[in-house]
Amino acid sequence: MLVIGLVASTAYLGWSLMAKELVDRQADRALAAMGLADAPRFSVPMPLNTLLWRVVAMTPSGYVMGERSLVADTGPMHFRGFSSNTQALGEVAGFDSVRRLTWFNRGFMRARLVDDDLMLSDLRMGLEPDYNFNFVVAHRENGKWQPIVPRQVQAAYRAPVARDQIGAVLAQMWQRIWHEPRSTALTGDLQDAGAPAAVPASAAR
C-alpha cells in the first residue's frame, strides 16, 4: 500500500506540474497580446481539482484574471479586468503592516475602500470577489491615511448565510471544467493594459 501511495502521489505531482506549465504557456501568449508580457502573475488550480486553473496578472489600475480548463478550452485564453485602489495602496506602502503583507503575498493584493478604511485582500487565496485573507490596515482621517492595528475581516462566503451557496459555486466550477464559456468579452481596466505593472517586477510568478 505504501508503494501504491507513493506512486499515486508522484503521478499527481507530476501531472500538476505539467498542467501548470500548459496553463502558464497559454497565459503568457494571451498576456503578451494585451501588452502585459512582463506583468507579475501567478497561476493556481481552482479548489478540489487540477483541471481548471486561475491566472492573475497585475496591471497599473488593478489586475486581470483568466480561467483555463485543460479539458474544454481550445482557443486563446481570455482575461477580465478588475480595479484596485492603487493610489491609496501607494500612499500607505510605507506602513509596517502593509510592508509585511506585501512581503507575504508578493504584491498580489487588492486594495479597496470600505467607508474610510483601507482593506487589502490576498488575491492568491479565494475566488473573486471574496478572498480568504482580508485586512483593514489604515483609516483615513482629515484626508490623510493613519496606520492602525491590522484587523482581519471575514470573507463573505464564510458567513453562515452564505455557506449554502458553496454547493452552487462548486457546481458552477464543475460545469466550467467541461464547458468553454460562450462569452469571452473582456471587461474592466484593460484600457490601461499597455502601461507598466503597478507592483514590483520582482514579484514571482
Phi, psi and omega per residue, in radians:
M1 nan -0.650 3.132
L2 -1.088 -0.738 3.137
V3 -1.115 -0.752 3.130
I4 -1.074 -0.733 3.124
G5 -1.103 -0.726 3.123
L6 -1.132 -0.728 3.123
V7 -1.108 -0.776 -3.120
A8 -1.119 -0.773 -3.122
S9 -1.165 -0.652 3.106
T10 -1.156 -0.732 3.122
A11 -1.116 -0.711 3.134
Y12 -1.125 -0.756 3.125
L13 -1.109 -0.749 3.121
G14 -1.082 -0.758 3.108
W15 -1.102 -0.741 -3.127
S16 -1.055 -0.736 3.130
L17 -1.154 -0.702 3.125
M18 -1.173 -0.721 3.124
A19 -1.088 -0.743 3.120
K20 -1.080 -0.709 3.123
E21 -1.095 -0.727 3.125
L22 -1.114 -0.766 -3.137
V23 -1.161 -0.782 -3.132
D24 -1.066 -0.629 -3.140
R25 -1.124 -0.783 3.115
Q26 -1.156 -0.691 3.133
A27 -1.139 -0.715 3.129
D28 -1.015 -0.766 -3.134
R29 -1.117 -0.819 -3.093
A30 -1.156 -0.749 -3.124
L31 -1.189 -0.630 3.086
A32 -1.080 -0.700 3.124
A33 -1.153 -0.395 3.133
M34 -1.617 0.033 -3.093
G35 1.431 0.323 -3.099
L36 -2.044 0.598 -3.085
A37 -1.044 -0.593 -3.078
D38 -1.784 0.135 -3.103
A39 -1.197 2.358 3.032
P40 -1.012 2.439 -3.067
R41 -2.654 2.902 2.998
F42 -2.602 2.770 3.096
S43 -2.322 2.390 3.134
V44 -2.489 2.601 3.052
P45 -1.261 2.623 3.026
M46 -1.165 2.818 -3.078
P47 -0.976 2.410 2.956
L48 1.221 0.315 3.116
N49 -2.799 2.942 3.026
T50 -2.208 0.339 3.139
L51 -1.732 -0.417 -3.136
L52 -2.088 2.179 -3.043
W53 -2.104 2.731 3.096
R54 -2.115 2.314 3.111
V55 -2.128 2.299 3.120
V56 -2.174 2.308 3.067
A57 -2.233 2.472 -3.099
M58 -1.482 2.523 3.097
T59 -2.226 2.967 3.137
P60 -1.049 -0.518 -3.093
S61 -1.893 0.108 -3.134
G62 2.792 -2.038 -3.105
Y63 -2.807 2.772 3.035
V64 -2.036 2.626 -3.096
M65 -2.357 2.382 3.099
G66 -2.334 2.705 3.076
E67 -2.004 2.618 3.087
R68 -2.475 2.051 3.016
S69 -1.651 2.178 3.120
L70 -1.325 -0.094 3.123
V71 -1.750 -0.847 -2.956
A72 -1.705 -0.580 -2.968
D73 -1.431 2.291 -3.123
T74 -2.153 -0.477 -3.100
G75 -1.557 -2.938 3.111
P76 -1.065 2.663 3.109
M77 -1.361 2.448 -3.111
H78 -2.024 2.567 -3.084
F79 -2.191 2.605 3.001
R80 -1.969 2.549 -3.120
G81 -1.709 2.516 3.106
F82 -2.315 2.476 -3.101
S83 -1.538 2.711 3.048
S84 -2.507 2.575 -3.114
N85 -1.414 1.342 -3.082
T86 -1.194 -0.459 3.101
Q87 -1.141 -0.852 3.123
A88 -1.108 -0.684 3.131
L89 -1.074 -0.696 3.102
G90 -1.137 -0.605 -3.114
E91 -1.231 -0.442 -3.114
V92 -1.882 0.155 -3.044
A93 -1.020 -0.460 -3.114
G94 -1.478 -0.135 3.124
F95 -1.153 2.485 -3.085
D96 -1.001 -0.788 -3.097
S97 -1.127 -0.639 3.135
V98 -1.226 -0.681 3.090
R99 -1.098 -0.683 3.125
R100 -1.176 -0.745 3.116
L101 -1.123 -0.719 3.127
T102 -1.096 -0.679 3.086
W103 -1.121 -0.725 -3.077
F104 -1.216 -0.814 -3.064
N105 -1.708 0.096 3.069
R106 1.036 0.475 3.100
G107 1.544 0.001 -3.138
F108 -1.542 1.375 -3.127
M109 -2.561 2.716 3.100
R110 -1.826 2.369 3.071
A111 -1.883 2.283 -3.083
R112 -2.488 2.436 3.084
L113 -1.490 2.284 3.028
V114 -2.177 1.782 -2.953
D115 1.013 -2.069 3.114
D116 -1.869 0.325 3.105
D117 -1.845 2.639 3.074
L118 -1.886 2.108 -3.125
M119 -1.946 2.288 3.112
L120 -1.920 2.344 -3.116
S121 -2.125 2.356 3.101
D122 -1.351 1.994 -3.068
L123 -1.273 -0.222 -3.056
R124 -1.397 -0.332 -2.996
M125 -2.212 1.903 -3.123
G126 2.114 -3.017 -3.137
L127 -2.259 2.571 3.098
E128 -1.044 2.315 0.058
P129 -1.694 0.054 -3.061
D130 -1.801 2.202 3.137
Y131 -2.076 2.669 -3.008
N132 -1.180 -0.640 -3.034
F133 -2.060 1.925 -3.131
N134 -2.248 2.283 -3.103
F135 -2.312 2.260 2.956
V136 -1.453 2.136 -2.987
V137 -2.072 -0.232 -3.076
A138 -2.680 2.704 3.092
H139 -2.207 2.372 -3.120
R140 -1.632 2.139 -3.123
E141 -2.328 2.149 -3.099
N142 0.965 0.665 3.074
G143 1.412 0.048 -3.125
K144 -2.153 2.509 3.126
W145 -1.413 2.347 3.076
Q146 -2.082 2.310 3.113
P147 -1.200 2.545 3.083
I148 -2.299 2.908 3.028
V149 -1.130 2.143 -3.069
P150 -0.951 2.387 -3.137
R151 -2.152 2.109 -3.134
Q152 -1.345 2.408 -3.132
V153 -1.972 2.287 -3.112
Q154 -1.183 2.364 3.070
A155 -1.121 2.554 -3.057
A156 -1.045 -0.648 -3.064
Y157 -1.247 -0.254 3.125
R158 -1.436 -0.237 3.116
A159 -1.168 2.542 -3.100
P160 -0.944 -0.654 -3.096
V161 -1.169 -0.398 -3.068
A162 -1.695 -0.176 -3.055
R163 -1.137 -0.501 3.116
D164 -1.151 -0.321 -3.105
Q165 -1.483 -0.195 -3.090
I166 -1.073 -0.709 3.122
G167 -1.047 -0.701 3.128
A168 -1.159 -0.680 3.118
V169 -1.122 -0.760 3.122
L170 -1.134 -0.625 3.101
A171 -1.146 -0.721 3.089
Q172 -1.108 -0.687 3.132
M173 -1.142 -0.692 3.102
W174 -1.085 -0.762 3.100
Q175 -1.107 -0.655 -3.135
R176 -1.137 -0.568 3.116
I177 -1.021 -0.695 -2.994
W178 -1.730 -0.155 -3.074
H179 -2.344 2.244 3.050
E180 -1.310 2.371 -3.104
P181 -1.116 2.551 -3.140
R182 -1.228 -0.736 -3.103
S183 -1.711 2.267 3.113
T184 -2.203 0.411 -3.120
A185 -1.130 2.386 3.117
L186 -1.432 2.451 3.117
T187 -2.362 2.904 2.994
G188 1.770 -2.384 -2.927
D189 -1.607 0.321 -2.899
L190 -1.167 -0.158 3.050
Q191 -1.159 -0.327 3.135
D192 -1.744 0.152 -2.994
A193 -1.127 -0.419 -3.079
G194 -1.443 -0.140 -3.121
A195 -1.468 2.849 3.133
P196 -1.046 2.628 -3.123
A197 -1.113 2.639 -3.028
A198 -1.519 -0.143 -3.139
V199 -2.014 2.824 -3.059
P200 -0.992 2.395 -3.140
A201 -1.158 -0.227 3.127
S202 -1.314 -0.194 3.117
A203 -1.068 2.279 -3.042
A204 -1.351 2.724 3.085
R205 -1.305 nan nan
